[in-house]
Amino acid sequence: MAELGYRFLGAFGAILTILTLAFHTLIQNAISTRSGMLEIDGFYGDPIYGASYPQGNNYTTMYNKYSTSETLGDQGPTLDMVADITYGMYYTMMYNDTQTQLSIANCLYGNCTWSHIQTLGVCSNCADITSKIYSDDYNGIYTLYGNTVVMDQKAGLVTSLADTFYPDSSVLPGVGPLIAHVTTMARADTSVYPTGIDCALYWCVVDASNVTMTNWDIADAVYTNWTDSSNSAHTTYGQETDIQLTPPTCYDKDAQPISDTTECTKTISSRSQIALQNFFTGDKTGFTGTATQNLTTGGWNIGSEVMQLIYTIASGSDDLATSMGIIMNNIGLLMTSNIRQTQPQDGFSKSLGEVRIWTTLYHIRWGYMVLPTLLVVASILLLIATITKSWGHEKWKSSVLPLLFHPLADEVRPGVAPHKMSELKAVAENRKVRLHRGHLGSQFV
């Protein structure tokens, strides 16, 4: 029975050795990983680590910083607003400026999402009205909207007029509380027919939904603009009353809709309004002026930097009306950004979002771990059994006696083959052998 037990013990160890070959494959299938963005709920609303985006609720202060009095009249926008408007004029790319967004979004890890960001904004609308230009060959002029905008046929390059009168609703529909209405004729040189453009800048409420910041870059967002285009909301130059916009849907700081929409009322003070109107309609700062060609010298007479800008665009653009639309849109974007950053805000001043971090998740399939676990347990049992069975036995692997007994002649070997180290030693002590070379080869006798 002892010999049989030893035999089964060896077979058991052989089976464990074979099963070990499948160990690595099972471990590979037992654990899988997936990397991606993980939302951190604990950071929601956290002033340091959370995601927040300022909402512009009003435009009501600092209007008199560059005015001689509180009386409506000569107010002008602050220098930071002037800088943003000017940057918008010269920023003619189709996409928003990432740096502008970075300066106002709080997202420590650079990966955040906001369901809704509702803010007071400036919207724009432009239309190509070249078909409304009338060529008065008798007087040598082009006219637009009657004699509202007039260009000399021989020398005119740009003629632009900015006012505070509402545009024709059939040309520019849906215009809200008006900031400025700009009508322009422009061309690259005196040999081509001018292009007519009609644009309007007006107040609106911008709702940015599903705003996603990835690696500090906001790329995916859906923008919805709302304004009040009814006659009751129409503005006039120098009006005493403030402008107010209340969107039909109101969101709180957690981007949840609330029933009391007055909580989201956006206010523009009358003095802040006239400050912007003075800037856009001015012949030195705004969109009122001309650019003409000197027929004697071939040079240009430019009335202002804005006229220089329009003429430069007309010289290099294949579609002047579209280019003007882009400029007006970018002016509105930069003005909206300025309102968010510089104005003291009432009500919901910030929209809170979710913070996401890049991490790796591990999935453990515990069923795959059964066999490796059994294999480890069986190996431990084999080790214990081996130690128990060999306890007190001499370690025959450290002696050469078993090898010496193998080639002994039959007459030298005992009747019963020794199988323990002690028996090998006893036989070896009572025997004397010598090496004999015969027909069977070398053999101990």
Secondary structure, 3 states (H helix, E strand, C coil): CHHHHHHHHHHHHHHHHHHHCCHHHHHHHHEEEEEEEEEEHHHCCCCCCCEEEECCCEECCCCCCCCCCCCCCCCCCCHHHHHHHHHHHHCCCCCCCHHHHHCCCECCCCCEEEEEEEEEEEEEEEEECHHHEEEECCCCEEEECCCCEEEECCCEEEEEEEECCCCCCCCCCCCCCEEEEEEEEECCCCCCCCEEEEEEEEEEEEEEEEEEEECCEEEEEEEEEECCCCHHHCCCCCCCCCEEECCCCEECCCCCEECCHHHHCEEECHHHHHHHHHHHHCCCCCCCEEEEECCCCCCEEECCHHHHHHHHHHHHCCCHHHHHHHHHHHHHHHHHHHHHHHCCCCCCCEEEEEEEEEEEEEEECHHHHHHHHHHHHHHHHHHHHHHHHHCCCCCHHHCCHHHHHCCECCCCCCCCCCCCHHHHHHHHHCCCCCEEEECCEEEEC
